[in-house]
Amino acid sequence: MSNQVSVVLVGCGAPLKSMGWYHATQLLCDDYDIPARLDFVVEPWFMSEAGKSSLGYDHFLRFKEQVEASNGVKFFASVEEVPPCQNDNTKRLAIISARTADNPSLFASCLGIGCHYIFLEKPGAPSLSQLEEMMTSAQKVGVKVFMGFNKNVSKYVAKTREYEMQNSGSNVTYVHNNNYEASPESLGECFERNAEGMLKNMAIHELALLVTYYGVTVENIASVEADMEFSSCKALTGPSGSVFTDFDKLKFAITTKEGRVISILADRCGGDDSLGIVTDPEGKELVRFSMPDKEDATAIENAKERIPGAMPYFYMQDPDYFTLKQRVAKSILDGTAPEGVATIDVAVETLRVAEHLTPILQKQLLK
């Protein structure tokens, strides 16, 4: 058996901006100890006729030419063009990091070419019904599907949970900040590119934490309440000229039927960090853990040197995405379950929660 997993990256996107491109850079960099080899890249948009005249194509073309020449990676416009495995011992992993709306068809194509495993970026699909169909189709052919919920393996989350469990009666707030400019143009582009909405996109990571570690489901949510002073929902025009309505910042508390209270705060223009804040029953802060922390500073600076000019949040999440791919690849090779890595069943329940909460919170803010 090969000591490396063969990777098909589906959805490269724009260099410096897209998660698929960042997955590729980590896989191609020798400084990352990931037992996986990037063999193929599928990029349906930039390798289409329309994509060749779009913004960012020149950057993509330079990236494509560089990795073809230096690493022998082969690029295709469709999954169906990827050649079959030449060796029965090869373990093929598809990393799907395309636009959410394209994921169901790309997922089906990856099953069609015989990928043995799939790493699917959040939220997985535009709707719950589509993600459930994807899960069923993968189960039928015995394909294991991992999810790109990087915060499930984050150090600050582990520290937050440990502290909370040691302090009975305490509550936790998970904070997720992005670094977009607070302008209609910047946020309009963000709303269009992430048209599935904040709860299915940005805050989906925190919802996955609640599903994975706090047992939150649609059925056991007793109430949800938005922080009206902090939260904001806007209708903004995207680059295409279409109008998109979404939260630019949102804070809300979920109370479960067991009486557990967990809060989430997400801010598109709040900075680069993520936090776990533990408070006592009266709301007094006891401790906060952050990503990045002092221990992460060196890793972040090294990532900036290796991959200059990328969106800031890539550097903040660099250790987590490395850990995710490393654990997934190692688990594929040795047949064990990767610690902390979410699977598609967790994603299904997380998307159920997101779809349940979105109209409730919009109604609270837009009334």
C-alpha positions, 0 to 999 in steps of 0.5 A: 500500500502507498504511504501517501493518499492520492488527492483530487482537489475539486474547486481550486478557485482564486489564488489568495482568496479561495479555500480550495487554493489554500488546501492545494498550497498546504498539500504542495508544501514540504513543511506540512507533514501531511501523508497525501499527494496532490495529483489532480485539480478540477477547476470548472469555472476558471477552465471554462470559456466564461471563466477565462474572461473573469476577474482572477483568471490571470492569477489562477493561470499562473498558479496552474502553470507553476504547479504543473511544471514544478509538481506534475499536478494535472488540471481538468475542467470536470471531475469526469476527466480525471483518470481512474486509479492505476494502482489497486492499492491507491487510496484516493481522496477527493477534497471538494472546496467549490461553491456550495451550490455546485457541491451536490453535482460535484459530489456525485461526480466524485462518487462516479469516478470511484473516489474512496473517501471525500473531504467536503467543505462546509456546509456541504450543500445548499439545502438539508435535503440535498446533503441528506441525499449525498450522505445516502448515496455515499453510504450506498457505495461505502464512501466515508465523508469527512467535513471541513469543520476546522474548529472541531480540532482547534486548540482554543475549543478544547481549552474552552470545553475543558475549563467549562466542564471544570466549572459547573453552571458556567456558560460559553460563548463562541466568537467568530470574526472575519476581516472584511471591510465594513463597506457595502462593496466589500460586504456585498461581494461577501454576501454574494460569494457566500450566498447560502448565508452566514449561518450556513457559511461563517457561523456553521463552524460554531453550530457544528461545535454545538452539535458535536460537543453540546448535543444541540439538535433542532428537537432539543432547542427550547428557544433562540434569542438574538442580541438586538443591540449587536446584531445586524441584517442587511440587503446589499448589492453583489458584483452581479447586480443582484441583491442579497440579504444576510447578517453582517454581524450576529449574536444569539443564545440558544437554550436547550430543553435541558436548560443549557445556554450556549451563545454564538457571536459572528462578525464579518468585520470584527477582525481575524480571531476566534474566541471561546469565552466562559462566564459564570451563571451571572454573566461575569467572564471567567476566562477566554481562549483565543485563536490565534494565541501566543503559541500560534504566533510562530506558525502564523508568521511562518504561514505568511512567509510561505504563502504571502498575500492571502486573506488573513483568516487563512493564516489564523486557521492554518494550523487547524486546516493542516491538522484536519488534512493530516488526521484525515490522511493518516486515518485513511492509511491506517484505518482508524477514525480521525480524532475530532473530525466531523463526518457528514452525519454531523454536517446534516444535523448542523445544517438542520440547525442552521436552516431552523435558526435562520428564519427565526433570527431574521424575523427577530431582527427585521420585525 
